[in-house]
């Protein structure tokens, strides 16, 4: 499995609220989606269908949805309170219900603002984040805490980089050079002094 993602790759939407449109009575006589009868007076249009205003109600509590926001779920309509109680996922961090953007990570759901770097505590926005031991980290902290750094340049040795293990450290192949003349020592005999590599010519250099 990959160890890094962008937030948008793991975000879905839940509980997207909508509003029904009101229409005055006209020569048009639509069928009500609830009772399948002809509507002869004012009517509502929602979800691409027409409704008697008095029959456009929450599937659970039966509150009128004619003039308030509603949420569709499994081909039924619900008031926002009922949707939140029965369908909305719970955030793993703050333990409250999530309406809108849902972050899916670690087999749990989170508010995007609650899914934050384990080191600095900042939300990721749409930035890259990495997983390590079940915790998310921003790229800066992940590199600082977990990446292998080249002993020569102090920059990370990234996947695909050619590297050398020598003198108890990791080096980019281009950074493993003589500390005096900077000739590359990859595949060459070398010596060390004060934890620094030296070519044969400078093996006995005094000032390293």
PyMOL commands that set and color helices and strands:
alter all, ss='L'
color gray80, all
select helices_A, chain A and resi 7-10+53-55+80-86+139-146
alter helices_A, ss='H'
color red, helices_A
select strands_A, chain A and resi 4-6+11-14+21-23+43-46+49-51+70-73+76-79+100-105+108-111+128-132+135-138+163-166+169-172+191-193+196-198
alter strands_A, ss='S'
color yellow, strands_A
deselect
rebuild
show_as cartoon
